[in-house]
Amino acid sequence: MKIVSVEAIPVILPFRKAVSDIWGTYPSSRHGIVIVRGESGHYGAGEIAFAWFGGAHSLCHEVNTHWADLLVGMDIRDISLINEKLDHLCSFSKRHLLAKAGVETAIWDLLGKELRQPVYQLLGGRRRAEIPLTGGVSMGVQEEMVEAAVQHAAQGYGELKLKIGADDRKDLEMVSAIRAAIPDSILLRVDVNMAWRDPKQAKRMIDELEKHGVHMVEQPLHYDRLSETAWLRRNTNVSILIDEGVWDVPDAKRTLEANAADLLHVYISESGGIWGSRQVFELAAHYGVDCTIGSMPEGVIGGAASAHIAAAMANLSGHASDIRGFTGYLEDVAAEEMTIRNGALIVPEGPGLGVTIDFDKLRKLSVS
């Protein structure tokens, strides 16, 4: 079961509607589609997803130029050895973890196809067939955000995630308006993306947000302010979810040892793929901490990989994950669509990741 070729193809996936957060507004997202071919003629698919700063295409070049030849000839069953080699290639910059995720996921997909097993089965078995998701509300004018929240509530989402951080007064008004427009049974989470300047501002805002039913705050402070985030956790009633502060195992260890998180938000892209994601989950379990899963946002291939991790991990939180980035794209390279029903993602069941590439779509969306 040896690797015969590795190729990373740069693509642009257009959003249905431009996406906004504290960092900016994005009309499309640059990705890389990784194809790993084996001796049998089967291929595995992975995705390099790097929404911010447009770096996925340069990572494709690095994979094709410097990584591919090092992997050719390796046995896809030697997942540990493959990850060891890929980790060495990531030692100079964390951005390379996103390239590793694309390559490593493609190898898991190929292994599953060769063994005729879903990836979740290779990870120890499926614990759940559906993954509760947040209904995401992107930054925008208040009326549009309220409308989006009402739509998500009608679609069956039990937890909404609101992007905030640009203006405290407007944020509070928006959250209040959304709370009044949706049933009380629907949970509200806010994602600050490190926008609050200091613990004083964060504490003041959290206390006000709690009055409007916000139960969870994602990354309230900059990721290197662990002691202050831990103080917030001790002195507020909401759950603190750490996102930007957790890419890989060393990040998770620092956060957990600082007692700075009630939950960790794990990204398959940032953690370097399926192997790395599982390591973060298992480390968090030793500290009695559950995890949710974020979205870069990946397309269907990356979303499917995240779904398999979510299906298999013991300490996936009962709170909703964000594996819904694929819903925001007007076009994708995958031949299949993933299903969301009543606010929950249905885990793909086919061999490997359970999705395949539509090569006509890939040619259309690829760029030189």
N, C-alpha and C positions, 0 to 999 in steps of 0.2 A: 504493500500500500504506500508506495513512494510518491513524493511530489515530483511532477515533471515540469511544471511551469507556475509562475506567480506573476500576475499582471494587475496593476492598479490603474483604472480608467477614470479620468476626471469628468465629472458631470455637473450640470447646474439643474437644480430642482426648483421650479417656480412656485411660490406660495399662492394659494387661492386668494389671499388677502395679505397685504404687507403686515408683518409682525413687529410689534414694538415692545421694548422694555427700557430699563433705566440706561442701557448702553446705546440705544439707537433704534432705527427702523430698518427692516430688512425686506426687500421685495422678493428675494430668492435666496437660496442657500447653496453653497459650493460643497460638493461631496466627492468622494472617490468610491468606486465600486471595485472591489478586489475579487479576482477570479483565480482560484487555486485549482489546477487540474492534476488528476492522478493517473496512474498507470492504466486503470480500467477504462478510462475515457470519461468518467464522471468528473464533475466540477463542484467546487464549493464556493459559495458567495458570501462576501463580507462587505462592510460599509465603513468608510472613513467619513465621519461627520464632525465638522468643526464650524459651527454656526458663526462664531465671532472671528473677525479679522481675516476671514477668507483663506485660511491656511491649508485647506484640504488638498488643493491642487498641487501645491509645492510638496506636500507629503506623498502624493502619488508619484511624483518624479523621484523622490528619495527611495521609495519602495522599489520602483522599477530599476533604478540605477545602482543602488547599493545593497538592497535586501534580498532581492529575488534569487540571485545566484547562490546566496548562502543557504537558502532553504531547499533548493532543488536537490533531490536525492534523499531527503529526510523522510522517515516513515511517519505517516500522519497519526499512528497509534502512540507515538512517543511525545505526547502532549507536554509532559513536564520538561523534557529536553528542549522541545521547540520553544516553550515559554522562556526557558533559561537563556537561549540564544537571542530571542527577541528582547528580553529585558536588558541584555547587554547593549543592544542597539538603541535603547531608550535612555541610557545612563546620562546623556548630556543635556537632555531637555524633556520636560514633561509633555510637550506637544507631540513628541514621538509616540506617546501612549495611544494617541488616536489612530496613528498608522498601525501600531501593533494590534489594536482592537479590530481593525478591518481585516488584517491578515489572519490573525488568530481565530476570529469568528468564521472565516471562510474555511479554515482547516477543520474546525468542529463540524461545520455543515457537511464537508466532504466525508468526514469520518462517519457521521450519521447516515449519509446516503450509502456508503460502502457497507455498513452494518445493517442497513434497513431499520434504523431506530431513530426516533426523535431525539434531539439533543438533550431534552429534559430527562430522558431515560438514562443517558450516559452520565448525567449528573446525580444519579441516585433515585430517579423516579419522580413522577408528577404528584405533587401534594395538592394542587388546585388546578382546576380547568378554566377558571375565570379570574381575572385580575381587576379589582375595583380601580377605577381611574378618576382623577380630578377632572372637572370641567374647567378648562383654562380660559381666563379672561385677560386678554392682552391690554396694555395701556392704550388709552384713547380718550375721547371726550366722554363725559359721564353718561350721557344718554345712550351711547353705543355700548358702553360697558354694562349698564343695567340691562339693556336688551339682550346682550350675549348671555348674561347670567340667567335671565328668565328662560332663554332658549335651552341652556344646559339643564336647568331644573326640569323643564318639560321633557327632555330626552332621557331622564332617569338618573342623572349624576347625583350622588349623595353628598359630594364634597366639591366645593369650588375653590379654585386657586386664583387669587387676584394679584396682578403685578402692581406694586406701589413703590414709592420712594422719591418721586420727583418734587412733590409739594405736599407738605404735611396737612395743611388745611383742606386742600382739594381731595387728598386721599381719604381723610376722615368723612368728608361729605359723600364721596363716592361709595365707601363701604356702608355708610348709613343708608344710602339710597338702595343699594343692592339688598341689604338685610331686610328692608321694608318690602321689597318686591318679590321675595322668594319665601317658600315655606320655612318655618323655624327649624324643621327637622334637617334641613340641609346645612352641613358644616361649612364654615368659611376659614380658609387659610390665606395668608398673605405672603408674598415673596418680595423681599426688600432688595435682594441682590447687592447686599453690603452698602446700601445707600446712606444709612443713618450714620451721622458723623461720630457720635460718641454714646456712651451708656446713658447719659442723662436724656438725650433726645430719644433714644430707643425705649427707655423706661416710660417716659411720658407718653409716647405713641402707643406702646403696648397696652398701657393702662386704659387709654381711650378706646383702642380697638377692641379690647375685651368687652367693653360695654355694648358693642355692636355684635357680639357673638363670635368674634374671631377666636379660634381655639389653638391655632398653630401659626408660628412665625418662622419663615425660612430665611436663613442667613441674615440676621439683623445687622451685624457689624462685619468689618473687614475680617477675612479669614485668619489673619495673624494676631487678632485681639482675643486670644483664647481665654485669658483670665477674666476679661471684662464680659465676654459672652457667658462664661460660667457664672459670674455674678448675676447677670440678667436671668439666667435659668433659675437661680436660687431665689430671686426676689420678684418674680412674676409668676402668674398662674397658667400662662400658656405653655404649650410644648415648643421647644426650640429644635428646629430641623436644620442640620448643617449640610450645605450644598457645596458652594465654592471652596470651602475648607477641606473637602474630602475628595481627592482624586484617587489615590492609591492606598496601599496598606500603611506606609509610613505616616501619611496624612491622617488616616483614620486612627492610628495609634496615638498620635499627639492629641487629637481631639478627645478621644475617649479617656486618656489619662488625665486630661485637664477637666474632666466632668463638664464639658461645654456643650453636650448634646443630649437631648431626649431621644432623638432619632437621627440616623444618617441617611442622606439622599445619595444613592449609588448610581453612577452612570457607567454603562458598559463601555462607552467610548473613553471616558476619562480614566477608568481603572485598567485599561489595556486589554479589554475583551472579557470573555467568559471566565477564564481562569482567574484573572485578577478580581473580577466582580465577586466571584465565589469566595476568594480570600478575604475580601473586605467584610462580606456577610458573616463569615465564620469568626473573624476577629471580633466583630461587634457582638456576636452571640456570647463570647467569653465574658463580656462586660454586662451582659443582660440587656443589650440595646437592640431594638428592632430597626429595620431599614425599609425605606421606600426606594423606588427606582425612578430616576429622572430621564429626561429626553433632551438630546443635544440641540435641535431635534433631529433624530434619525428619520430616514424614510422607512419603507416597509421592511427591508432586509435587516437594518439595525433594530427596528422595532420588534421584529420576530425574535432576534437574538435576546433582547431584553425580556421578552415574554417567557422564553425558556428558562432563564435564570429565575424570574419571578415564580414560575410554576414549581421549581425544585427546591428553593431555599426555605429552610425551616423558620427563620426569623424574619420573613417578609411581614411588614407591619399590616395590621388590619386597616390602617388608614390608607387612603388611596395613593396610587403611584401615578406617574406622568407619562406612561408609555402611549402617547397619543400624537407625537410629533408628525407621524405619517399622515394624519388626517388633514394637516394644513397645506399639503402640496397639491397643486393642480395636476401634476404628472409625476410618475415614478417609473423606475426601471423594472419593477417586479411584475411578474405575470399574474400573480394572485393578489387579492385584496385581503386585509385582515378585518375581522368583524368586531364591532363594538355593539353590545346589546345591553340596554338599560344601564348604561354607564360603566360597563365592565368589558374588558378585552377578552375575547375567546382565544385561548392558547392554540396556535397551529399544531396539527397532529401528524403531519406527514414526516417522512424520513428527513434527517438533518434538521434544518430550521423550519421545514414545512412550506417554504416559498422558493420560487425559482426566478430566473431572469428572463424577461422578454427581450431578446437581443435586438429586435427592431426598435423598441423603445430606448434601449441602451444607446444604439447608434444615433437616434434622434437627439437625445439629451446630452451626449458626450461633447466635449470641447477639446480642441487641440492644445 
